[in-house]
């Protein structure tokens, strides 16, 4: 997806503007359609832009508009500049609902070039896969948290040796046996044992407990 950082509305003062605009930039009082007309060109967009389906515009630290790209054409009288032809999208469109109102993509913050490219699936981050709740960009884990996630899963099996034995069993015959510790019951009651799809479930009800 192409990402474009917009400035505040200003007069173009350019009689050769191929879009015949009087001004450009984000106008908070204008409609999405009018803002699209003011800001869909012209820009220095390379060949990479031709492979993109959407364009997002940011202003004031958040995404304010997204649009569909039909094609990108040369701007007449502006060598090296191009115009995005397409249409703005609105609420209810998945791409709009996913991006508009969210913070400007991290990789575009502080960059002098107003044109950047972001992956649509990772533009605004996702939670670290270790479960800590922190947001990461273009990665699965906060730095070092991959080890946290790994050790959490090893601990569910037991020791590292037990984990290796369990994993090797999967690799060998696909019938792993999860190691368990011995337990001695010293109370009177009823044990319910259920085997379902290869998973064993056991519950113990002490004598005298309400059913």
C-alpha positions, -999 to +999 in steps of 0.1 A: +000+000+000+012+035-008+013+058+022+013+096+017+018+121+045-002+153+039+004+188+051-021+214+061-041+229+033-022+256+013-027+274-020-009+257-049+000+289-068+008+267-098-009+276-130+005+245-146-010+221-121-024+192-142-053+188-117-062+225-119-063+227-081-064+260-062-051+243-031-037+210-018-032+194+016-057+180+041-088+201+048-105+190+080-137+208+070-139+193+035-155+160+025-136+129+017-144+133-020-130+169-020-099+159-001-093+131-026-096+156-055-071+178-038-046+151-029-045+122-053-016+138-073+009+147-083+037+128-066+071+111-073+059+075-074+081+048-088+074+015-104+067-001-070+036+020-068+022+002-099+020-030-078-002-015-051-039-017-048-046+010-021-033+043-010-035+057+025-032+094+035-021+106+070-024+140+086-017+151+121-003+117+132-032+095+121-046+080+089-074+102+076-083+087+042-078+056+021-085+050-016-085+024-043-058+026-070-070+019-105-038+031-122-011+056-118-005+079-148+021+106-157+013+141-147+012+162-178+038+189-178+055+175-146+084+152-155+088+125-129+055+132-113+025+109-114-012+111-105-032+083-087-064+075-105-090+056-085-116+065-059-117+072-022-132+046+001-155+051+031-167+035+063-178-001+059-150-009+035-126-034+052-096-013+042-111+019+056-123+003+089-088-013+094-068+019+089-086+052+091-083+067+125-053+046+134-018+062+141+004+069+111+024+038+103+056+036+123+079+035+093+065+067+079+070+087+112+098+112+109+106+104+073+112+134+051+099+118+020+060+120+021+058+088+000+064+055+018+052+019+014+037-003+040+025-039+041-013-038+045-013-067+069+013-052+092+010-014+087-003-006+122+011-034+142-002-065+159+002-081+194+034-099+202+029-136+199+042-143+233+010-130+247+025-100+266+000-076+249+027-053+234+023-042+198+050-050+172+055-039+136+067-062+108+077-088+134+061-116+154+077-108+188+091-079+208+129-083+209+137-113+232+101-123+237+105-153+213+125-169+240+098-162+265+072-178+243+094-208+237+102-214+274+065-210+283+057-239+259+085-260+271+073-256+307+039-270+297+056-303+289+081-303+317+119-301+317+139-294+285+148-331+284+112-341+286+103-315+260+130-330+236+117-365+243+082-354+235+091-335+204+113-364+191+084-388+196+063-366+173+090-366+147+095-404+150+060-418+149+035-390+154+023-405+186+037-383+214+034-392+250+033-361+272+053-369+304+034-367+336+044-368+372+032-396+395+004-386+419-010-405+449-046-401+460-051-403+497-088-395+497-119-416+490-139-406+459-146-413+423-123-410+393-138-402+359-115-411+330-124-400+294-104-408+262-115-387+232-095-383+200-063-395+217-067-370+246-070-383+281-091-363+306-094-373+342-114-357+371-116-367+407-147-362+429-141-366+467-166-388+485-194-367+501-191-339+475-224-326+461-230-340+426 
